[in-house]
Amino acid sequence: MPFTRISLLRGKSPDYLQALSDNLHRAMVETFDVPPTDRFQAIQQLEPNELVFDRTYLGGPRSDDYVFFQITIGKPRSTEVKKTFYRRLVSLLADAPGLRPEDVMVNIVTTSREDWSFADGIAQMIEQA
């Protein structure tokens, strides 16, 4: 049930955005035990003054191709699983759309089952359990 906000500077092609989306999902399926049909993402292309990031803080140097992935998850993952995910994600993104690992930033936020309603005003994660 992860939901990911993908933020980057405006101007990328639909194919570039599709590669970001597809390879993020592939990394989650391969390393996070996410079902293939569990895909929820929002891609936000922002103007340069709307995406503020330090070019060198704890990494970099970051370029204008910088992408921020904020992933909200319900099931906690171990540190090792997260580290495996980070490595797999940058590897896949390097292949397509050709994103440098220095330009990939990830933040994972863990929530509780009762924090999710997928539809109909129902807390499916606790009412189905």
N, C-alpha and C positions, 0 to 999 in steps of 0.2 A: 503493500500500500504506500510506497514512497510517492511523494509529490516533489517535483524539482522545478525550481525557478532557475532559468538559464539567462544570465544577463551579459550583454556584450554591446559593443559600439555598433551603431546603425551602419548598414551598407553591405552586409553579406548576402550572397545569393541564396535562393531557395535550396539549391543543392548543398551548399555549405551548412545551412541550418538543419537540413535533413540528416547530414552526416553527424552533426553534433548530437541530435536527438537519438539517432539510431545507435551510435556507439556508446552513448551514456546508458541507454537501455540494455545494450548487449553486456556491458561491464556489470550492470546490476544483476542481470539474469545469471551471468557466469559466476559472480563472486558473492552476491548478497542473498542468494536463494529467493529471488523475486520471480514470480510466475511470468511467463512470456506475455500474458494478457493484462498484466498489472502495469499499465503505462499511463502516467499522468505527468504532464510537463507544461510549463508556460515559458515561452521564449520571449524575452524583452530586449528589443534593440533600442538603445538609448543614444541621445546626442552626446557629444564629448563632454559638455558641462553637466550632464545628468548621470554619468558613470565616473565616479571619482575613485582613483586607486593609486597607491604609491607604487612607483616603478621598481623599487628595490627592497621593500620591507620583507624580511624573511624569505627571500627568493629573488627571482628575476635574473637579469633585467626583463621587466615586462614591456611588451610592445602594445600597439593599438589593437592587436588581435586578442588581448586579454579577455578571458571568459570566466565568469563567476557562477559556480553551480551551488545553489543552496538546496540541500536535499532534506526534506522532512520525512522521518521514518517513524513507524510505530513499534516495530520489533527491534530491541537493542541488538547491536552487533559487537563482537569482541574487537579489541584493538587490532589483533592480527587480521581479522576479516576486513576491517576498514583499511589497513595498510595495503592489503592485497588488492582491494578495490581501487585505491588511489593509483597504484602502479599499473593496473590493467586499464584504467580509464585513460591515462596519459599515453599509454602505448597505442590503444585503439585510435585516439584522437590524432596522434602523430601520423598514422596511416591515412586517415580520412576524417576531417578535411585538411590535414597537414598542419595541425596546430602544434606549436612548440610546447614542451612540458612546462617551461617557465611561465607560460601564459595561461595555465590552468590553476584555478583556485577553487577549493571545495570546502564547504561547511556542512556538517551533518547535524541536524537537530532531531533529537529523539522525543517522541510524544507518547502518551498512554493510549490504550485502546479506546477509551471513552472520549478521546479528543477528535474522533473521526465520525462523520456521517457522510456516506457515499451517495445517498439519495433518499427521498421520501420522508425526511425528518426522523430517520431511524439511526440509532447507533449500532450499525450492523456488526461491528467487531465485538461488541459485548452481548448483543442480543442473540447472536448466532452461537456464541461460545457455550 
